[in-house]
Amino acid sequence: FRSDPFTPGLFHCLLCGKGVRNKHNHFRTHFPGDHRCWQCGVVYCRLDKLKSHLRSVHNVECIQRTQWVPLNLNSVSDW
């Protein structure tokens, strides 16, 4: 990474040229992920990206580390 001379806190990736603020999170995007969506099979290198995908694409929300529920249900009794 190299620092952006005009924007404090911004770094440019030497692999892809993208400007980023979090070097660690960005660096992980260049390697295979281990967080697979059980709905469609897409793989993410970051768990927060998988959670965002599940909310926006499949309309489900994580209520515990391993428990996911549909967002359109009003309560657990609707299951």
Secondary structure as GFF3:
##gff-version 3
##sequence-region A 1 79
A	DSSP	beta_strand	2	3	.	.	.	ID=ss1
A	DSSP	beta_strand	11	12	.	.	.	ID=ss2
A	DSSP	beta_strand	19	20	.	.	.	ID=ss3
A	DSSP	alpha_helix	23	28	.	.	.	ID=ss4
A	DSSP	beta_strand	35	36	.	.	.	ID=ss5
A	DSSP	beta_strand	43	44	.	.	.	ID=ss6
A	DSSP	alpha_helix	47	58	.	.	.	ID=ss7
A	DSSP	beta_strand	60	64	.	.	.	ID=ss8
A	DSSP	beta_strand	67	70	.	.	.	ID=ss9
A	DSSP	three_ten_helix	76	78	.	.	.	ID=ss10
###
